[in-house]
Amino acid sequence: MFTSVDLDKDLFMKAWNLSPTTTKKAFFEELLRLYVRLHEQAEVRSLRGKLVWNGDLSQVRGERGAGSR
């Protein structure tokens, strides 16, 4: 997809210099992935304190075995 946008040049250069990407296409794809990931994380965070878990934490920890993480 081809899109033309008028960007703040200083802001763009500052952001691009922070990125390991070498092309503008790769840079914008990285930005879009980051944007989506941040919004997905926000959706998960919005569930905090709203979910109920019915289980035995001691049993779960015991099944995992010593030294496991």
N, C-alpha and C positions, 0 to 999 in steps of 0.2 A: 504494500500500500504506500502510495506517495502522499505526503502531507507537507504543506508549507506553512511555517509559523514564524511570527516575528518575536524573537526572544531578547531578553536583556543580555547583551553580549558579555558583560562582566560576570554576571551570575552564571551564565552558561560556562564560561571558561573556568571559573572557580570550581564548579561541580565537575566538569570534564577532567580537570587536572587531578581531582581526587579519585578518579576512576581508573581502573587498570585497562579499560578498553582503548582500542586504538582507532576505532571508526565511530562516526556519529551514529550509524545504524546500531551498532553493538551497544553504544552508550544509552540510546533511547530504549532499547530492548531491556537493558539492565534496569533502567528507571521504572519501566512499566512493570517488570517482575517485582521490584521492590514495593511499588505502590500497591499492587494486588496483595502481596504477602502481608503488608502492614494492615490492610483492611481486613484480611482474613483473621489475623491475630486479634484485632479489635473485636471481631464477632465472637471469637472464643472467649476473650476476656469479659465480654458482656454476660456470659453464663456463670461467672464466678459467684458462688454462693447460692445458685439457683438449682443445682443438681444435687440429688440425694443418692448416696451410695450405701447400699445395705450389704455389708460383708464383714469378714473377720480379718482385720489387718494383721493380727498376730499369726494367723494361719497363712496368709499370703506371704508374709516375711519368712515364715518357716519353710514354705515350699521353695523359696528362692535359693536357699542354701547359704551357708556361711561364706562371707567374703564376696558375694555377688552384689552387683550394683545395678 
